[in-house]
Amino acid sequence: MNDAVVAAARDADALVNRADRSGERDAGSVVVPATVEDGDVSVAITTGGASPALSKHLRERVEAELEGAGEMAALTAELRAELKASDRSPAERRDAIRAVVRDPSVWKALRTGDANPRQEAARVIRDTQRGDS
């Protein structure tokens, strides 16, 4: 039955996902990755069908690390627009956004709500301007 379904899909130039032979990928076949999404941030993980258990394990680890990434993407999008409207050079804007993304206090504020993420980001940007980071 699986062979017939695969043959029919190929005859129709359609992609096909054959789960009973997940480690045997042919050109044009579909690989369904383990995915993690947080807002606008998406990460896909695949082992090419070799180890679904490993894909699941890695997805679970990435989920924990990705917490707050969607909110970080939204925050930095707003900050980029604001910085672009300022008189800062492209290099200064890039450095400011990178500093925000790398700052643990901004991530903590996004994840816990104990502090205001925007205020934390503003502090990081001020420190970057002064050369403190």
TORRO-817814 format. One record per residue (C-alpha): residue in three letters; residue number from 1; y negated, x negated, z. Coordinates in nm, 2 decimals. Layout:
residues N
residuo,num,yy,xx,zz
ala,NUM,Y,X,Z
...
***
This chain:
residues 133
residuo,num,yy,xx,zz
met,1,0.00,0.00,0.00
asn,2,-0.25,-0.27,0.09
asp,3,-0.18,-0.46,-0.23
ala,4,-0.25,-0.14,-0.43
val,5,-0.58,-0.08,-0.25
val,6,-0.69,-0.44,-0.30
ala,7,-0.60,-0.42,-0.67
ala,8,-0.79,-0.09,-0.72
ala,9,-1.09,-0.23,-0.54
arg,10,-1.09,-0.54,-0.76
asp,11,-1.04,-0.33,-1.08
ala,12,-1.35,-0.14,-0.97
asp,13,-1.54,-0.47,-0.90
ala,14,-1.58,-0.36,-0.54
leu,15,-1.57,-0.58,-0.24
val,16,-1.26,-0.54,-0.02
asn,17,-1.17,-0.63,0.34
arg,18,-0.80,-0.68,0.38
ala,19,-0.75,-0.68,0.76
asp,20,-0.37,-0.75,0.74
arg,21,-0.44,-1.09,0.58
ser,22,-0.77,-1.18,0.74
gly,23,-0.72,-1.56,0.72
glu,24,-0.66,-1.54,0.34
arg,25,-1.00,-1.49,0.19
asp,26,-1.03,-1.45,-0.19
ala,27,-1.36,-1.48,-0.38
gly,28,-1.54,-1.14,-0.35
ser,29,-1.36,-1.03,-0.04
val,30,-1.55,-0.92,0.26
val,31,-1.57,-1.10,0.59
val,32,-1.69,-0.88,0.88
pro,33,-1.86,-1.11,1.13
ala,34,-1.90,-1.05,1.50
thr,35,-2.27,-0.97,1.54
val,36,-2.52,-0.98,1.81
glu,37,-2.86,-0.80,1.78
asp,38,-3.16,-0.79,2.01
gly,39,-3.45,-0.61,1.84
asp,40,-3.54,-0.79,1.52
val,41,-3.31,-1.09,1.60
ser,42,-2.96,-1.09,1.46
val,43,-2.68,-1.35,1.48
ala,44,-2.35,-1.33,1.29
ile,45,-2.04,-1.52,1.39
thr,46,-1.73,-1.56,1.18
thr,47,-1.43,-1.79,1.18
gly,48,-1.34,-1.67,0.83
gly,49,-1.06,-1.46,0.97
ala,50,-0.89,-1.76,1.13
ser,51,-0.95,-1.66,1.49
pro,52,-1.10,-1.31,1.57
ala,53,-1.05,-1.39,1.94
leu,54,-1.28,-1.70,1.91
ser,55,-1.54,-1.49,1.72
lys,56,-1.54,-1.24,2.00
his,57,-1.56,-1.51,2.27
leu,58,-1.86,-1.67,2.09
arg,59,-2.03,-1.34,2.04
glu,60,-2.01,-1.27,2.41
arg,61,-2.16,-1.61,2.49
val,62,-2.44,-1.56,2.24
glu,63,-2.52,-1.21,2.37
ala,64,-2.60,-1.36,2.71
glu,65,-2.82,-1.63,2.56
leu,66,-3.00,-1.38,2.32
glu,67,-3.12,-1.14,2.59
gly,68,-3.49,-1.09,2.54
ala,69,-3.50,-1.25,2.19
gly,70,-3.61,-0.93,2.03
glu,71,-3.90,-0.90,2.27
met,72,-3.98,-1.26,2.21
ala,73,-3.99,-1.20,1.84
ala,74,-4.23,-0.91,1.89
leu,75,-4.45,-1.11,2.13
thr,76,-4.47,-1.41,1.91
ala,77,-4.54,-1.20,1.60
glu,78,-4.84,-1.05,1.78
leu,79,-4.95,-1.40,1.90
arg,80,-4.92,-1.54,1.55
ala,81,-5.15,-1.27,1.42
glu,82,-5.40,-1.33,1.69
leu,83,-5.39,-1.71,1.65
lys,84,-5.42,-1.68,1.27
ala,85,-5.74,-1.48,1.32
ser,86,-5.88,-1.76,1.55
asp,87,-6.03,-2.09,1.44
arg,88,-5.72,-2.29,1.52
ser,89,-5.56,-2.51,1.26
pro,90,-5.21,-2.43,1.13
ala,91,-5.07,-2.72,1.33
glu,92,-5.23,-2.59,1.65
arg,93,-5.10,-2.24,1.59
arg,94,-4.75,-2.37,1.52
asp,95,-4.75,-2.59,1.84
ala,96,-4.87,-2.30,2.05
ile,97,-4.60,-2.06,1.92
arg,98,-4.33,-2.32,1.96
ala,99,-4.45,-2.39,2.32
val,100,-4.43,-2.02,2.40
val,101,-4.08,-1.99,2.25
arg,102,-3.96,-2.29,2.45
asp,103,-4.11,-2.19,2.78
pro,104,-3.86,-2.07,3.05
ser,105,-4.13,-1.87,3.23
val,106,-4.20,-1.66,2.93
trp,107,-3.82,-1.59,2.88
lys,108,-3.78,-1.51,3.24
ala,109,-4.07,-1.26,3.22
leu,110,-3.91,-1.10,2.92
arg,111,-3.57,-1.07,3.08
thr,112,-3.66,-0.97,3.43
gly,113,-4.00,-0.80,3.41
asp,114,-4.10,-0.99,3.73
ala,115,-4.41,-1.12,3.54
asn,116,-4.62,-1.01,3.24
pro,117,-4.48,-1.19,2.94
arg,118,-4.81,-1.18,2.75
gln,119,-4.99,-1.34,3.05
glu,120,-4.72,-1.61,3.07
ala,121,-4.76,-1.67,2.70
ala,122,-5.14,-1.69,2.73
arg,123,-5.10,-1.95,3.00
val,124,-4.86,-2.16,2.79
ile,125,-5.11,-2.15,2.50
arg,126,-5.40,-2.25,2.72
asp,127,-5.19,-2.54,2.85
thr,128,-5.10,-2.64,2.49
gln,129,-5.47,-2.64,2.40
arg,130,-5.55,-2.87,2.70
gly,131,-5.26,-3.09,2.61
asp,132,-5.06,-3.01,2.93
ser,133,-4.73,-2.93,2.75
***
